[in-house]
Amino acid sequence: MTRKERPNSGWTRVALLVSVALSCFLIAVGRSDIRDGSAPRTVTEAGVTPLAAIVSIPLRSVESFFGGLSDRASAYEDNQALKEELALLRERQARYENLAMKVARYESILGVDTQTDIPLKKIAARAVAETDGPFVRSLLINVGRDDGVSIGNPVMSADGLIGHIINLGPDSARVLRLSDLNSRIPVASARSGATAILAGDNNVRPKLSFISQRVDWEIGDRVISSGDDGALPRGLAVGEVVRGEEGGLRVRLASRAHPLDWVWVSPFQPISAPSETDSPEGEPS
């Protein structure tokens, strides 16, 4: 028995056939427009392009909006991290200020003098190498007694201690360098406080001798003047500890980092021993 057809099945077939025919026609027209660049295609593109530009405006706005949200979220996170770091730094600053107040108070109670004894006054001088003097490694400077220089005054460069005054004239002075065979000064490790004697031996790197607390000396330690002899102030930069070729400890002098031209003299007043006439009455002199 034949199945009964629906009432609208005929119209459906007609619509389907029309759609297929129209599709074929559009495909054919499109191919021909591509080949010959006909006017209809050009007109169509000219009309569609402004429409596409108008439609893309809100799309770009939405994209920019969400991109801005991402940047703002990242900036917020960075801001929170900076706030936490700032709070930590403020806490540390308050702690350091409290400790500084305590230390100042303790120093006041104990009468401790924490100021360095390096003179603030500096006498600038021009330095020239001496080739025919009595010392192998010495300098001549163009300041002397008339400028306020005294025997034993330390002579510095911008990098560190060079030596000290050994001979003095009215307007010139001779400086014995740390590397000279006749130079001996007490030094200390800025890290551990261990002391030694820096002994010159005409080597560009003088050696450390009479070392106390040898275990407290390490390669790379910063060496300063200890001031133990009372002739030089404490804290003058001398150099850095290095390993000598023979296995001992030597010092790479800071003053040899750059060629010497201008130097300065620190008019340090050494500690003088009391004379016998300063003894109190009634005590044996």
C-alpha positions, 0 to 999 in steps of 0.5 A, spaced: 500 500 500 502 506 497 504 511 503 500 517 503 504 524 501 503 530 506 500 536 503 506 541 503 511 536 500 510 539 493 512 546 496 518 543 499 521 540 493 520 546 489 523 550 495 529 545 495 530 545 487 530 553 487 535 553 493 540 548 489 539 552 483 540 559 486 546 556 490 549 554 483 548 561 480 551 564 485 557 560 485 558 561 478 557 568 478 563 568 484 568 564 479 566 569 473 567 575 478 574 572 480 576 571 473 574 578 470 574 582 476 567 585 474 563 591 476 558 587 481 564 584 485 567 591 486 561 594 488 559 589 493 566 589 496 566 597 496 559 596 500 561 590 505 568 594 507 565 600 511 560 595 514 565 590 516 569 596 519 563 599 523 562 592 526 569 591 528 569 597 532 565 594 538 569 588 537 575 592 538 572 595 544 570 589 547 577 586 546 580 592 549 576 592 555 578 585 557 585 587 555 585 593 560 582 588 565 588 583 565 592 589 566 589 592 572 589 585 575 596 585 574 597 592 577 593 590 583 597 584 584 604 588 584 601 594 588 599 589 593 606 586 593 609 593 594 605 595 600 607 589 603 614 590 602 613 597 604 610 595 611 616 590 612 621 596 611 617 600 615 617 595 621 625 594 620 626 602 620 623 602 626 627 596 629 633 599 627 631 606 630 630 603 636 636 599 636 640 606 634 637 609 640 639 604 645 646 603 642 647 611 643 644 610 650 649 605 652 655 609 649 653 615 653 653 611 659 659 607 658 663 613 655 665 610 649 668 614 643 666 611 637 668 616 632 674 615 628 681 618 629 682 620 622 683 627 621 678 631 617 683 636 615 687 634 609 693 637 606 693 636 598 700 635 595 703 633 588 707 627 588 713 625 584 717 619 584 724 619 587 729 615 583 736 617 587 734 618 594 736 613 600 730 609 599 728 604 594 720 606 594 719 613 596 716 619 594 717 627 594 711 631 595 711 639 594 708 641 601 712 641 608 713 644 614 710 651 612 704 647 610 703 644 617 706 637 615 709 633 621 714 627 621 710 621 621 704 624 618 700 619 614 700 620 606 693 618 602 691 617 595 684 616 593 684 609 594 688 608 600 694 609 605 701 610 601 706 611 607 708 616 612 712 622 612 720 621 614 723 627 612 721 634 612 723 641 609 720 647 609 716 646 602 717 639 601 717 632 604 719 625 603 714 619 603 716 612 605 712 607 601 709 601 605 712 597 600 719 599 602 724 595 606 724 600 611 717 600 612 713 597 618 706 599 620 701 595 625 695 593 621 688 589 622 683 585 619 677 589 618 673 583 618 675 579 624 680 585 628 686 580 628 692 584 628 699 583 624 705 587 622 705 590 614 712 589 613 715 592 606 720 588 602 721 592 596 715 588 593 709 591 590 705 586 595 708 587 602 708 581 607 704 580 613 708 578 619 707 577 626 700 575 625 696 574 631 690 569 631 692 566 624 686 563 623 682 569 623 686 572 617 683 570 610 684 571 603 680 577 601 680 580 608 680 588 607 686 590 611 686 597 615 691 601 619 690 598 627 693 604 630 696 600 635 703 604 635 700 611 636 703 613 630 698 612 625 690 613 626 686 607 626 681 605 620 686 607 614 685 603 608 691 599 606 689 593 601 686 586 601 690 580 603 692 575 598 696 569 597 704 570 596 708 566 592 712 563 597 705 561 601 705 566 606 700 572 606 701 578 603 697 585 601 695 588 595 696 595 596 689 599 595 694 605 593 697 601 587 690 601 584 691 607 580 698 611 578 699 616 583 699 624 582 695 628 587 695 625 594 694 628 601 697 629 608 693 628 614 696 632 620 695 626 625 697 628 632 701 621 634 700 619 642 706 622 645 709 618 652 708 622 658 715 625 660 718 624 667 717 631 669 709 629 669 709 624 675 705 627 681 709 629 687 711 624 692 712 619 687 718 616 685 720 619 678 
